Amino acid sequence: MPPCFDNAENVTIRQREKLVALLGRTDTGKTSTFNLMTGLSQPIGNRISSTTCQCFSSGNFIDTPGFGDTRGGDSSHLSLVDFFISLSSGIDILFYFIRYGAMNSTDLNLFLDIYKRILSIDAYENSCLVITDYSLENLEQVNIDESEQRQSLLKQLHHNDKYSYILDKFDNRVIFIDVSPTDHRRRELSKAVLTTCLNKFQPKQRFNCQNLQDAYRLIRRTKEMEERCFDYKHQIDQLTTENHHLTHLYEKQIRHCQDLEESYQHSTRQLEQIHEQTLLTIETNHILTIEQMKRQEIRIREEVKQVRQQLEQIEHEMERSVTFNVVSYIPLIHIITNIMELNTKRKITQRIRKLLHSKKKLM
């Protein structure tokens, strides 16, 4: 968004009047001072956030957005640089505002950021330090050069590292004001102090705002990088979410594989148990069959032995007997039948043994 200010043409063509820009952190009294010097009633902040969102000018004074405003970020920097670049004639005086007794590391870093990243060190030659909210009674005395009270106060501030660094940059161009709306006398005294400073301060040349082109490009580039980083962060968050989802799926698949492995191992153990039981049953049956066959063999042997004895007895009787009638053939037929039966059983037994032996090999 381009900078917004009042009476831009009048601002850029004043050659004899000193053009003054008010800079500083959010709610350090810039707008209150602007109202005091111009007689306007611009809205002021509340020490939490700035109400000045864009550059505003009246007369030869320019009010700017407060730096460090969390609502604007680098947008306020870009708006200020845009405005300064539009002032082709440059700026005579830069009033940089800080609050009395409230200087901290953030204020110091912001000061360094403004003069190094936006204005450049050349701007020190055109700058005055305005310390606001000075509530002590000796307001008039501390603004008189060479007064003991001023020297004592400056010495006291120099003992603070943060104040000391800034004071060294401005030499003796330091003024103290109090623009509190409740004390009209101190406001008028502060106005007189500012007017005296403007009359006495004679910079060698105007601050060339065209030199801010580099700062403008740098801030714009920084903003683009921040936006790109934000996009990258968003992409990283998306990838992180997808990674969490894939990790969840991977863990789920791992658990499924583990369940399958446990199921496989369980099934394998069951099959091994069944196989062992089957082998045990077959072996037991085999042993029982062999024992039965052995008993049967013993019985057959006994029968064969008995048949042989009968045959021997028949032969002995035939030798003694001259005649041999037909009736004598009956026991012989019976004996022969038994022998044939025994031979058949023996063959069957041998075949069964061969089958059992082959089955045992297969197992």
Solvent accessible surface area in square Angstrom, and as a share of the most:
residue,aa,sasa,rsa
1,M,192,0.86
2,P,103,0.65
3,P,31,0.20
4,C,74,0.44
5,F,44,0.18
6,D,53,0.28
7,N,82,0.42
8,A,34,0.26
9,E,139,0.62
10,N,71,0.36
11,V,2,0.01
12,T,32,0.19
13,I,117,0.59
14,R,55,0.20
15,Q,126,0.56
16,R,239,0.87
17,E,89,0.40
18,K,46,0.19
19,L,2,0.01
20,V,0,0.00
21,A,0,0.00
22,L,1,0.00
23,L,0,0.00
24,G,0,0.00
25,R,78,0.28
26,T,19,0.11
27,D,28,0.15
28,T,8,0.05
29,G,16,0.15
30,K,10,0.04
31,T,15,0.09
32,S,21,0.14
33,T,1,0.00
34,F,0,0.00
35,N,20,0.10
36,L,14,0.07
37,M,31,0.14
38,T,36,0.21
39,G,66,0.64
40,L,69,0.34
41,S,105,0.68
42,Q,48,0.22
43,P,92,0.58
44,I,90,0.46
45,G,22,0.21
46,N,96,0.49
47,R,134,0.49
48,I,150,0.76
49,S,38,0.24
50,S,8,0.05
51,T,66,0.39
52,T,17,0.10
53,C,82,0.49
54,Q,55,0.24
55,C,2,0.01
56,F,52,0.22
57,S,0,0.00
58,S,20,0.13
59,G,37,0.36
60,N,30,0.15
61,F,14,0.06
62,I,0,0.00
63,D,1,0.00
64,T,0,0.00
65,P,5,0.03
66,G,1,0.01
67,F,1,0.01
68,G,46,0.44
69,D,13,0.07
70,T,133,0.78
71,R,142,0.52
72,G,26,0.25
73,G,42,0.40
74,D,23,0.12
75,S,52,0.34
76,S,9,0.06
77,H,11,0.05
78,L,8,0.04
79,S,14,0.09
80,L,1,0.00
81,V,0,0.00
82,D,29,0.15
83,F,0,0.00
84,F,0,0.00
85,I,31,0.16
86,S,54,0.35
87,L,0,0.00
88,S,88,0.57
89,S,31,0.20
90,G,2,0.02
91,I,0,0.00
92,D,20,0.10
93,I,0,0.00
94,L,0,0.00
95,F,2,0.01
96,Y,3,0.01
97,F,0,0.00
98,I,10,0.05
99,R,76,0.28
100,Y,55,0.21
101,G,65,0.63
102,A,42,0.33
103,M,20,0.09
104,N,70,0.36
105,S,61,0.40
106,T,75,0.44
107,D,17,0.09
108,L,33,0.16
109,N,92,0.47
110,L,21,0.10
111,F,0,0.00
112,L,42,0.21
113,D,40,0.21
114,I,0,0.00
115,Y,0,0.00
116,K,130,0.55
117,R,56,0.20
118,I,1,0.01
119,L,1,0.00
120,S,42,0.27
121,I,117,0.59
122,D,89,0.46
123,A,0,0.00
124,Y,25,0.10
125,E,117,0.52
126,N,6,0.03
127,S,0,0.00
128,C,1,0.01
129,L,0,0.00
130,V,0,0.00
131,I,0,0.00
132,T,1,0.00
133,D,43,0.22
134,Y,1,0.00
135,S,84,0.54
136,L,90,0.45
137,E,147,0.66
138,N,38,0.19
139,L,1,0.00
140,E,92,0.41
141,Q,71,0.32
142,V,0,0.00
143,N,27,0.14
144,I,90,0.46
145,D,60,0.31
146,E,142,0.64
147,S,25,0.16
148,E,152,0.68
149,Q,80,0.36
150,R,4,0.02
151,Q,81,0.36
152,S,69,0.45
153,L,11,0.05
154,L,22,0.11
155,K,136,0.57
156,Q,111,0.49
157,L,13,0.06
158,H,74,0.33
159,H,138,0.62
160,N,59,0.30
161,D,117,0.61
162,K,60,0.25
163,Y,8,0.03
164,S,22,0.14
165,Y,79,0.30
166,I,0,0.00
167,L,5,0.02
168,D,89,0.46
169,K,69,0.29
170,F,0,0.00
171,D,107,0.55
172,N,70,0.36
173,R,53,0.19
174,V,2,0.01
175,I,15,0.08
176,F,0,0.00
177,I,0,0.00
178,D,12,0.06
179,V,10,0.06
180,S,38,0.25
181,P,107,0.68
182,T,127,0.74
183,D,49,0.25
184,H,131,0.58
185,R,147,0.54
186,R,14,0.05
187,R,51,0.19
188,E,80,0.36
189,L,35,0.17
190,S,0,0.00
191,K,74,0.31
192,A,52,0.40
193,V,17,0.10
194,L,1,0.00
195,T,58,0.34
196,T,70,0.41
197,C,17,0.10
198,L,19,0.10
199,N,100,0.51
200,K,128,0.54
201,F,26,0.11
202,Q,121,0.54
203,P,30,0.19
204,K,200,0.85
205,Q,140,0.62
206,R,55,0.20
207,F,7,0.03
208,N,72,0.37
209,C,1,0.00
210,Q,68,0.30
211,N,85,0.44
212,L,1,0.01
213,Q,68,0.30
214,D,91,0.47
215,A,11,0.08
216,Y,53,0.20
217,R,138,0.50
218,L,89,0.44
219,I,0,0.00
220,R,84,0.31
221,R,121,0.44
222,T,40,0.23
223,K,53,0.23
224,E,74,0.33
225,M,75,0.33
226,E,94,0.42
227,E,93,0.42
228,R,105,0.38
229,C,73,0.44
230,F,141,0.59
231,D,74,0.38
232,Y,114,0.43
233,K,119,0.50
234,H,98,0.44
235,Q,92,0.41
236,I,105,0.53
237,D,67,0.35
238,Q,90,0.40
239,L,112,0.56
240,T,56,0.33
241,T,89,0.52
242,E,98,0.44
243,N,83,0.43
244,H,116,0.52
245,H,107,0.48
246,L,110,0.55
247,T,56,0.32
248,H,99,0.44
249,L,74,0.37
250,Y,142,0.54
251,E,79,0.35
252,K,113,0.48
253,Q,105,0.46
254,I,66,0.33
255,R,118,0.43
256,H,97,0.43
257,C,73,0.44
258,Q,94,0.42
259,D,85,0.44
260,L,100,0.50
261,E,96,0.43
262,E,110,0.49
263,S,63,0.41
264,Y,152,0.58
265,Q,80,0.35
266,H,92,0.41
267,S,49,0.31
268,T,43,0.25
269,R,124,0.45
270,Q,85,0.38
271,L,118,0.59
272,E,93,0.42
273,Q,103,0.46
274,I,99,0.50
275,H,102,0.45
276,E,112,0.50
277,Q,115,0.51
278,T,62,0.36
279,L,57,0.28
280,L,116,0.58
281,T,75,0.43
282,I,60,0.30
283,E,93,0.41
284,T,61,0.36
285,N,77,0.40
286,H,33,0.15
287,I,84,0.42
288,L,91,0.45
289,T,41,0.24
290,I,50,0.25
291,E,75,0.34
292,Q,103,0.46
293,M,10,0.05
294,K,110,0.47
295,R,142,0.52
296,Q,64,0.28
297,E,56,0.25
298,I,105,0.53
299,R,105,0.38
300,I,8,0.04
301,R,140,0.51
302,E,92,0.41
303,E,60,0.27
304,V,35,0.20
305,K,115,0.49
306,Q,102,0.45
307,V,7,0.04
308,R,156,0.57
309,Q,98,0.44
310,Q,83,0.37
311,L,50,0.25
312,E,113,0.51
313,Q,107,0.47
314,I,27,0.14
315,E,101,0.45
316,H,101,0.45
317,E,77,0.34
318,M,88,0.39
319,E,140,0.63
320,R,169,0.62
321,S,52,0.34
322,V,153,0.88
323,T,109,0.63
324,F,72,0.30
325,N,94,0.48
326,V,116,0.67
327,V,100,0.57
328,S,36,0.23
329,Y,104,0.39
330,I,115,0.58
331,P,64,0.40
332,L,50,0.25
333,I,109,0.56
334,H,110,0.49
335,I,2,0.01
336,I,82,0.42
337,T,74,0.43
338,N,40,0.20
339,I,63,0.32
340,M,123,0.55
341,E,83,0.37
342,L,9,0.04
343,N,75,0.39
344,T,74,0.43
345,K,49,0.21
346,R,116,0.42
347,K,143,0.61
348,I,94,0.48
349,T,20,0.11
350,Q,96,0.43
351,R,171,0.62
352,I,66,0.34
353,R,104,0.38
354,K,148,0.63
355,L,102,0.51
356,L,36,0.18
357,H,105,0.47
358,S,51,0.33
359,K,117,0.49
360,K,120,0.51
361,K,147,0.62
362,L,157,0.78
363,M,91,0.41
